[in-house]
Amino acid sequence: KLWSRCPYNVTVIIMVKAIWNDVVIAESEKCERVEGNFYFPFECVKKEYLKDSETTTYCGWKGSCNYYTIEVNGKTNKDAAWVYRDPLPAAANIKGHIGFWKGVQVA
């Protein structure tokens, strides 16, 4: 896939959805693509499925990262979404965007 080989920060202008437990939890026609991950604008994410997590990590070029646990139809996916609330300048394009992993289907 072309997108999986792209190491750069790019804006993707196609419909992309994040699905977990058979429920669409995010969809947007304008995502940011960084290191193979789609980042959805916060306003395009169904926040009723996100619960704040205490987990944090740090990336040397993106900065501090906070996580969300996803809860859908009685199932929980711990730390399956993340956000760089105040990214470093090199990752400014993902400010206000959320990424997904841990079994969340993004396509």
VOSEPA-823340 format. One record per residue (C-alpha): residue number from 1; x, y, z; residue in one letter. Coordinates in Angstrom, 2 decimals. Example, Ala and Ser with C-alpha at 12.3 -4.5 7.8 and 13.67 -1.06 7.14 Angstrom:
residues 2
<rec><num>1</num><xx>12.30</xx><yy>-4.50</yy><zz>7.80</zz><residu>A</residu></rec>
<rec><num>2</num><xx>13.67</xx><yy>-1.06</yy><zz>7.14</zz><residu>S</residu></rec>
end
This chain:
residues 107
<rec><num>1</num><xx>0.00</xx><yy>0.00</yy><zz>0.00</zz><residu>K</residu></rec>
<rec><num>2</num><xx>1.29</xx><yy>3.43</yy><zz>-0.88</zz><residu>L</residu></rec>
<rec><num>3</num><xx>0.21</xx><yy>4.97</yy><zz>2.45</zz><residu>W</residu></rec>
<rec><num>4</num><xx>2.04</xx><yy>2.39</yy><zz>4.55</zz><residu>S</residu></rec>
<rec><num>5</num><xx>5.33</xx><yy>3.22</yy><zz>2.81</zz><residu>R</residu></rec>
<rec><num>6</num><xx>5.05</xx><yy>6.99</yy><zz>3.29</zz><residu>C</residu></rec>
<rec><num>7</num><xx>7.29</xx><yy>8.15</yy><zz>6.18</zz><residu>P</residu></rec>
<rec><num>8</num><xx>6.29</xx><yy>11.80</yy><zz>5.93</zz><residu>Y</residu></rec>
<rec><num>9</num><xx>3.59</xx><yy>13.94</yy><zz>7.46</zz><residu>N</residu></rec>
<rec><num>10</num><xx>0.84</xx><yy>14.26</yy><zz>4.88</zz><residu>V</residu></rec>
<rec><num>11</num><xx>-2.76</xx><yy>15.39</yy><zz>4.77</zz><residu>T</residu></rec>
<rec><num>12</num><xx>-5.00</xx><yy>12.67</yy><zz>3.36</zz><residu>V</residu></rec>
<rec><num>13</num><xx>-8.15</xx><yy>13.78</yy><zz>1.57</zz><residu>I</residu></rec>
<rec><num>14</num><xx>-10.19</xx><yy>10.57</yy><zz>1.31</zz><residu>I</residu></rec>
<rec><num>15</num><xx>-12.89</xx><yy>9.12</yy><zz>3.55</zz><residu>M</residu></rec>
<rec><num>16</num><xx>-11.24</xx><yy>7.20</yy><zz>6.37</zz><residu>V</residu></rec>
<rec><num>17</num><xx>-13.06</xx><yy>5.37</yy><zz>9.18</zz><residu>K</residu></rec>
<rec><num>18</num><xx>-11.96</xx><yy>3.90</yy><zz>12.51</zz><residu>A</residu></rec>
<rec><num>19</num><xx>-14.06</xx><yy>0.88</yy><zz>13.51</zz><residu>I</residu></rec>
<rec><num>20</num><xx>-13.93</xx><yy>-1.20</yy><zz>16.66</zz><residu>W</residu></rec>
<rec><num>21</num><xx>-16.39</xx><yy>-3.83</yy><zz>17.88</zz><residu>N</residu></rec>
<rec><num>22</num><xx>-18.45</xx><yy>-3.26</yy><zz>14.69</zz><residu>D</residu></rec>
<rec><num>23</num><xx>-19.03</xx><yy>0.44</yy><zz>15.52</zz><residu>V</residu></rec>
<rec><num>24</num><xx>-17.65</xx><yy>3.44</yy><zz>13.62</zz><residu>V</residu></rec>
<rec><num>25</num><xx>-15.91</xx><yy>5.53</yy><zz>16.27</zz><residu>I</residu></rec>
<rec><num>26</num><xx>-14.38</xx><yy>8.10</yy><zz>13.90</zz><residu>A</residu></rec>
<rec><num>27</num><xx>-14.66</xx><yy>9.13</yy><zz>10.26</zz><residu>E</residu></rec>
<rec><num>28</num><xx>-13.24</xx><yy>11.99</yy><zz>8.28</zz><residu>S</residu></rec>
<rec><num>29</num><xx>-12.39</xx><yy>13.07</yy><zz>4.76</zz><residu>E</residu></rec>
<rec><num>30</num><xx>-9.33</xx><yy>14.93</yy><zz>6.04</zz><residu>K</residu></rec>
<rec><num>31</num><xx>-6.92</xx><yy>13.02</yy><zz>8.25</zz><residu>C</residu></rec>
<rec><num>32</num><xx>-3.25</xx><yy>13.52</yy><zz>8.92</zz><residu>E</residu></rec>
<rec><num>33</num><xx>-0.96</xx><yy>10.58</yy><zz>8.08</zz><residu>R</residu></rec>
<rec><num>34</num><xx>2.20</xx><yy>10.25</yy><zz>10.18</zz><residu>V</residu></rec>
<rec><num>35</num><xx>4.47</xx><yy>7.21</yy><zz>10.39</zz><residu>E</residu></rec>
<rec><num>36</num><xx>1.78</xx><yy>4.99</yy><zz>8.88</zz><residu>G</residu></rec>
<rec><num>37</num><xx>-0.95</xx><yy>6.11</yy><zz>11.29</zz><residu>N</residu></rec>
<rec><num>38</num><xx>-4.08</xx><yy>8.07</yy><zz>10.45</zz><residu>F</residu></rec>
<rec><num>39</num><xx>-4.86</xx><yy>10.92</yy><zz>12.86</zz><residu>Y</residu></rec>
<rec><num>40</num><xx>-8.51</xx><yy>11.98</yy><zz>12.88</zz><residu>F</residu></rec>
<rec><num>41</num><xx>-9.60</xx><yy>15.54</yy><zz>13.68</zz><residu>P</residu></rec>
<rec><num>42</num><xx>-10.99</xx><yy>15.54</yy><zz>17.22</zz><residu>F</residu></rec>
<rec><num>43</num><xx>-14.37</xx><yy>16.86</yy><zz>16.04</zz><residu>E</residu></rec>
<rec><num>44</num><xx>-14.76</xx><yy>13.77</yy><zz>13.79</zz><residu>C</residu></rec>
<rec><num>45</num><xx>-14.39</xx><yy>11.31</yy><zz>16.67</zz><residu>V</residu></rec>
<rec><num>46</num><xx>-17.42</xx><yy>10.02</yy><zz>18.60</zz><residu>K</residu></rec>
<rec><num>47</num><xx>-16.20</xx><yy>11.06</yy><zz>22.02</zz><residu>K</residu></rec>
<rec><num>48</num><xx>-18.88</xx><yy>9.09</yy><zz>23.86</zz><residu>E</residu></rec>
<rec><num>49</num><xx>-16.72</xx><yy>6.00</yy><zz>23.18</zz><residu>Y</residu></rec>
<rec><num>50</num><xx>-13.53</xx><yy>7.49</yy><zz>24.66</zz><residu>L</residu></rec>
<rec><num>51</num><xx>-12.57</xx><yy>7.42</yy><zz>28.34</zz><residu>K</residu></rec>
<rec><num>52</num><xx>-9.48</xx><yy>9.24</yy><zz>29.62</zz><residu>D</residu></rec>
<rec><num>53</num><xx>-6.59</xx><yy>6.97</yy><zz>30.55</zz><residu>S</residu></rec>
<rec><num>54</num><xx>-3.78</xx><yy>7.73</yy><zz>32.97</zz><residu>E</residu></rec>
<rec><num>55</num><xx>-1.25</xx><yy>6.32</yy><zz>30.47</zz><residu>T</residu></rec>
<rec><num>56</num><xx>1.26</xx><yy>8.74</yy><zz>28.97</zz><residu>T</residu></rec>
<rec><num>57</num><xx>4.30</xx><yy>8.29</yy><zz>26.75</zz><residu>T</residu></rec>
<rec><num>58</num><xx>6.85</xx><yy>10.59</yy><zz>25.14</zz><residu>Y</residu></rec>
<rec><num>59</num><xx>8.12</xx><yy>10.70</yy><zz>21.56</zz><residu>C</residu></rec>
<rec><num>60</num><xx>11.35</xx><yy>12.57</yy><zz>20.85</zz><residu>G</residu></rec>
<rec><num>61</num><xx>9.94</xx><yy>14.43</yy><zz>17.85</zz><residu>W</residu></rec>
<rec><num>62</num><xx>6.18</xx><yy>14.52</yy><zz>18.60</zz><residu>K</residu></rec>
<rec><num>63</num><xx>6.25</xx><yy>15.20</yy><zz>22.36</zz><residu>G</residu></rec>
<rec><num>64</num><xx>3.98</xx><yy>14.04</yy><zz>25.20</zz><residu>S</residu></rec>
<rec><num>65</num><xx>1.19</xx><yy>11.64</yy><zz>24.33</zz><residu>C</residu></rec>
<rec><num>66</num><xx>-2.02</xx><yy>10.95</yy><zz>26.27</zz><residu>N</residu></rec>
<rec><num>67</num><xx>-4.25</xx><yy>7.91</yy><zz>25.79</zz><residu>Y</residu></rec>
<rec><num>68</num><xx>-7.92</xx><yy>7.00</yy><zz>25.78</zz><residu>Y</residu></rec>
<rec><num>69</num><xx>-9.58</xx><yy>3.68</yy><zz>26.49</zz><residu>T</residu></rec>
<rec><num>70</num><xx>-12.32</xx><yy>2.83</yy><zz>24.01</zz><residu>I</residu></rec>
<rec><num>71</num><xx>-15.61</xx><yy>1.44</yy><zz>25.35</zz><residu>E</residu></rec>
<rec><num>72</num><xx>-18.15</xx><yy>0.11</yy><zz>22.84</zz><residu>V</residu></rec>
<rec><num>73</num><xx>-21.15</xx><yy>-2.15</yy><zz>23.50</zz><residu>N</residu></rec>
<rec><num>74</num><xx>-19.82</xx><yy>-3.32</yy><zz>26.86</zz><residu>G</residu></rec>
<rec><num>75</num><xx>-16.31</xx><yy>-4.10</yy><zz>25.57</zz><residu>K</residu></rec>
<rec><num>76</num><xx>-13.17</xx><yy>-2.22</yy><zz>26.59</zz><residu>T</residu></rec>
<rec><num>77</num><xx>-9.97</xx><yy>-1.61</yy><zz>24.58</zz><residu>N</residu></rec>
<rec><num>78</num><xx>-7.43</xx><yy>-0.06</yy><zz>26.97</zz><residu>K</residu></rec>
<rec><num>79</num><xx>-5.26</xx><yy>2.75</yy><zz>25.62</zz><residu>D</residu></rec>
<rec><num>80</num><xx>-6.39</xx><yy>2.10</yy><zz>22.03</zz><residu>A</residu></rec>
<rec><num>81</num><xx>-6.53</xx><yy>5.78</yy><zz>21.08</zz><residu>A</residu></rec>
<rec><num>82</num><xx>-3.97</xx><yy>8.52</yy><zz>21.61</zz><residu>W</residu></rec>
<rec><num>83</num><xx>-3.50</xx><yy>12.24</yy><zz>21.23</zz><residu>V</residu></rec>
<rec><num>84</num><xx>-0.60</xx><yy>14.69</yy><zz>21.24</zz><residu>Y</residu></rec>
<rec><num>85</num><xx>-2.41</xx><yy>17.63</yy><zz>22.86</zz><residu>R</residu></rec>
<rec><num>86</num><xx>0.55</xx><yy>20.00</yy><zz>22.56</zz><residu>D</residu></rec>
<rec><num>87</num><xx>2.92</xx><yy>18.41</yy><zz>20.03</zz><residu>P</residu></rec>
<rec><num>88</num><xx>6.42</xx><yy>19.60</yy><zz>19.31</zz><residu>L</residu></rec>
<rec><num>89</num><xx>6.81</xx><yy>21.85</yy><zz>16.22</zz><residu>P</residu></rec>
<rec><num>90</num><xx>7.75</xx><yy>18.97</yy><zz>13.89</zz><residu>A</residu></rec>
<rec><num>91</num><xx>4.36</xx><yy>17.35</yy><zz>14.57</zz><residu>A</residu></rec>
<rec><num>92</num><xx>2.21</xx><yy>20.48</yy><zz>14.71</zz><residu>A</residu></rec>
<rec><num>93</num><xx>-0.10</xx><yy>19.03</yy><zz>12.03</zz><residu>N</residu></rec>
<rec><num>94</num><xx>-1.47</xx><yy>16.41</yy><zz>14.48</zz><residu>I</residu></rec>
<rec><num>95</num><xx>-2.49</xx><yy>18.85</yy><zz>17.19</zz><residu>K</residu></rec>
<rec><num>96</num><xx>-6.19</xx><yy>18.26</yy><zz>17.86</zz><residu>G</residu></rec>
<rec><num>97</num><xx>-6.09</xx><yy>14.85</yy><zz>16.16</zz><residu>H</residu></rec>
<rec><num>98</num><xx>-6.54</xx><yy>11.33</yy><zz>17.54</zz><residu>I</residu></rec>
<rec><num>99</num><xx>-4.85</xx><yy>8.12</yy><zz>16.39</zz><residu>G</residu></rec>
<rec><num>100</num><xx>-5.98</xx><yy>4.52</yy><zz>16.92</zz><residu>F</residu></rec>
<rec><num>101</num><xx>-4.40</xx><yy>1.08</yy><zz>17.27</zz><residu>W</residu></rec>
<rec><num>102</num><xx>-4.83</xx><yy>-2.17</yy><zz>19.26</zz><residu>K</residu></rec>
<rec><num>103</num><xx>-7.31</xx><yy>-3.79</yy><zz>16.91</zz><residu>G</residu></rec>
<rec><num>104</num><xx>-9.14</xx><yy>-0.66</yy><zz>15.78</zz><residu>V</residu></rec>
<rec><num>105</num><xx>-9.62</xx><yy>-1.05</yy><zz>12.02</zz><residu>Q</residu></rec>
<rec><num>106</num><xx>-8.65</xx><yy>2.10</yy><zz>10.13</zz><residu>V</residu></rec>
<rec><num>107</num><xx>-9.32</xx><yy>2.20</yy><zz>6.42</zz><residu>A</residu></rec>
end
